Amino acid sequence: MEPNFTPEQIEMINRIVFEQIEIMHEKVAEIIADTETVAHQRLKDNGITMTDFYPANKNFLMMALVQDLIDKVHGGDKDLAKTMITMEAKRLNISVNVEADKSR
């Protein structure tokens, strides 16, 4: 049985959930910035100075997080992974050919 919410309750649910999502986004951005800073400092402390290339850069760290989250959502279900990637491509208005490799 699905709950029946009033329009006011639906508005409140949406407001609360999206407020929390925004807080989550802010925390993740802070964590990524901190991770980037700490990784570069640790490299420097170990005698590795990067001037043109930063292995723990923001984009790389965000993609590592995205990959982990995608893996957690599909949980090994290749068809679900294919659907997720296809939906994201559509959201971005790009064309992709996604086939699940059943051999893995």
N, C-alpha and C positions, 0 to 999 in steps of 0.2 A: 504494500500500500504506500503510495507516494503522499508526502505531506502536502497539505494545501496551505500555501502562504498567502497572506494578504499582500496587495501591492506595496504597502508600507513596510511589511516585513521583508519582502524581496529587496526593496531599496536599502534597508538597513543591512541585510546580509551582504549585498554587493558592496556597500560602502565599507563595512568592516573588513571584508576579505581583501578588497583592493587596497585599503590602507595598510594592511599587514603585508601585502605583496610589495608595496612601495618600501616599507621598512626593511623587508628582506633584501630587496635590490640594493638599498643603501649599505647594508651590512656586508653583502657580497662584494660590492665595489671596494669597500674598506679592506676586506680580507685580501682581495686580489692586489691592491696597492701595497699592503703590508708584506705580502708574500714576495712580490717583485723586489721590494726594497731589501728584505732580509736575504733573499737568494743572491742578489748582486753584491751585498756586503760580504756574505760568506765566501763568494767566489774571490772577491778582492782580498779578504783575509787569508785566503789560500794561495795568493800570488797570481790569480787570474784576473787581469784587467781587460774589460771589454770596452771598446770605444765605438765600434760600428755595428756590433751585433750583440744583442742581449738575449741569451737563451731563455730566461724566465721573464719574457716581456708580457705585457698585459694581454695582448691578443692570444698568445700561446696559452697563457694561464686560463683565459676564458674558454678557449676551445677544449682544454683538458677537462674543465668543469662540465661543459656541455656534453662531451663524450661520456663522462661518468653518469650524468643525469639521464641521458638517452638510454644507456645500458641498464640503469636501474628501472626505468619505465618499461622497456620492452622485455626485460628479464630473460632474454634468449629467444623470444618468439620472433623469428625472422619476418613473418608476415606483418606483425605489428610494427616492427622496425621499418619495414618498407612503407607501410601506411604513414607512419610518423614523418619519415623523410619526404615522402610525396606531398603530404599536407604542408610541411614547412616550405617546400619549393613553391607550392601554389601561393602561399602567403607572401613569398618574396617575388612572386610573378616571374619565376624562372622555370625553364624546362629541364627536366632530368629524366634519365632512363634508369629506373631502379629495379634491379632484379635480385632476389634473395639467393645467395649461394648456399644451396642445400647440402653441399659437401662438407661444410664445417660444423 
